[in-house]
Amino acid sequence: MTGDINYLVAYLVQHKFKLDRGGCHGPSHWNRVRDRGIELCKSTGANPVIVTLFAYIHDSCRYYENDDPEHGLRASKFVRHLRHYDMIKVSEHEEALLSRACLLHSDGLIVDEDITVMTCWDADRLDLGRVGITPDPQYLCTDAAKKMLRLELSK
């Protein structure tokens, strides 16, 4: 099921995405967030469908590469749109998780009531190297992400 979601959402967000596809918030970033997120799910028990959807949607509504404080809000609204028009098959609860993860992903939060939301945030933060920033373990939510970071830095 996750594979099907990848193709559908990837297709939809590619058409919505306004920035350079080769830029730091484009499809290559989404794929790395998905890969790290799916790996984190194995340890955190997070919902891999929501983590996958987050990977593709969270930065898809950016208008600017750098300062774009409303992009999380736009992504959250896009989630509601996708579910309303039956383009993603998620429950109301899953929609709320995905929407919250997108809305707050760039606010620097490290605690949420749901492990899936925190896994989404960690998967995104683990890809900060793409913009020359080494992720700081104190800004990661889960032990699994901190362990993944240690492994990546030791290479």
C-alpha atoms as one frame of an Amber mdcrd trajectory, in Angstrom:
protein
   0.000   0.000   0.000   2.805   2.421   0.814   4.214   2.010  -2.702   0.884
   2.987  -4.267   0.709   6.064  -2.055   4.217   7.039  -3.093   3.271   7.180
  -6.766  -0.075   8.934  -6.330   1.109  11.566  -3.878   4.398  12.063  -5.737
   2.438  12.751  -8.909   0.071  15.193  -7.202   2.704  17.135  -5.301   5.037
  17.359  -8.289   2.301  19.288 -10.078   1.645  21.510  -7.055   5.331  22.215
  -6.335   6.309  25.729  -7.468  10.065  25.652  -6.836  13.009  24.215  -8.749
  12.657  20.422  -8.639  16.419  20.207  -8.126  16.337  22.575  -5.151  16.881
  21.702  -1.514  13.152  21.251  -0.766  12.275  19.221  -3.860  11.674  15.580
  -4.736  15.132  14.295  -3.814  14.588  15.685  -0.293  11.125  14.087  -0.138
  12.581  10.708  -1.108  15.300  10.909   1.551  12.724  11.887   4.192  10.591
   8.916   3.116  13.530   6.499   3.283  14.683   7.695   6.697  11.105   7.804
   7.941  10.358   4.250   6.906  13.570   3.114   8.583  12.637   4.999  11.764
   9.156   3.412  11.760  10.775   0.025  12.325  12.039   1.241  15.703   9.402
   3.776  16.737   6.296   1.887  15.686   5.042   4.959  13.823   2.467   4.644
  11.060   4.502   4.183   7.845   1.657   5.366   5.604   1.458   8.709   7.414
   5.249   9.047   7.480   5.367   8.382   3.729   2.623  10.891   3.001   4.377
  13.447   5.184   7.618  12.967   3.285   5.991  13.995   0.029   3.610  16.661
   1.284   5.442  18.591   4.027   7.473  20.893   1.711   5.362  20.576  -1.431
   3.487  23.844  -0.839   6.539  26.072  -0.487   6.633  29.304  -2.450  10.224
  30.136  -1.430  13.300  27.996  -0.765  14.405  29.916   2.320  12.012  31.925
   4.455   8.476  30.627   3.955   6.786  30.498   7.366   3.349  29.636   5.967
   4.407  26.553   3.995   3.468  24.179   6.823  -0.004  25.698   7.023  -0.436
  25.365   3.261   0.723  21.733   3.421  -1.738  21.053   6.237  -4.580  22.475
   4.154  -3.399  20.396   1.181  -3.701  17.262   3.337  -7.336  18.104   4.074
  -7.942  18.752   0.374  -6.395  15.425  -0.642  -8.519  13.482   1.828 -11.689
  15.442   1.059 -11.381  14.535  -2.628 -10.474  10.937  -1.760  -6.974  11.217
  -3.235  -5.468   9.738  -0.089  -7.122   6.947   1.867  -6.593   7.779   5.519
  -8.895   7.868   8.517  -9.952  11.102  10.167  -7.439  10.411  12.954  -4.646
   9.777  10.438  -5.547  12.965   8.591  -5.249  14.882  11.860  -1.802  13.378
  12.529  -0.551  14.119   9.024  -1.990  17.611   9.072  -0.365  18.381  12.449
   2.979  16.936  11.350   2.959  19.148   8.247   1.677  22.245  10.039   4.303
  22.191  12.793   7.279  20.493  11.115   9.441  23.612  10.939   8.543  25.024
  14.373  11.390  23.256  16.180   9.129  21.216  18.445  10.541  17.990  19.858
   7.505  16.648  21.732   4.105  15.618  20.468   1.449  13.321  21.871   1.900
  10.912  18.960   5.005   8.983  17.930   4.050   9.178  14.258   4.198  12.979
  14.271   7.568  12.932  16.025   8.888  10.335  13.578   7.853  12.598  10.687
   9.707  15.548  12.193  12.807  13.447  12.837  12.883  12.065   9.305  12.846
  15.623   7.968  15.463  16.931  10.420  17.825  14.076   9.655  18.096  15.517
   6.128  19.375  18.942   7.204  22.782  18.057   5.772  21.387  18.946   2.347
  21.563  22.630   3.391  24.897  22.364   5.197  23.490  21.898   8.696  24.512
  18.945  10.824  21.424  17.800  12.728  21.665  18.384  16.469  20.505  15.412
  18.573  18.823  17.753  21.071  16.363  18.714  18.312  15.445  15.131  17.501
  12.343  13.652  19.087  13.111   9.941  19.226  15.938   7.747  20.413  15.747
   5.948  17.063  16.553   9.183  15.207  19.411   9.976  17.575  20.845   6.523
  16.950  20.428   6.933  13.174  22.214  10.288  13.369  25.117   8.765  15.303
  25.442   6.034  12.665  25.336   8.541   9.799  27.933  10.791  11.446  30.273
   7.870  12.126  30.524   7.008   8.417
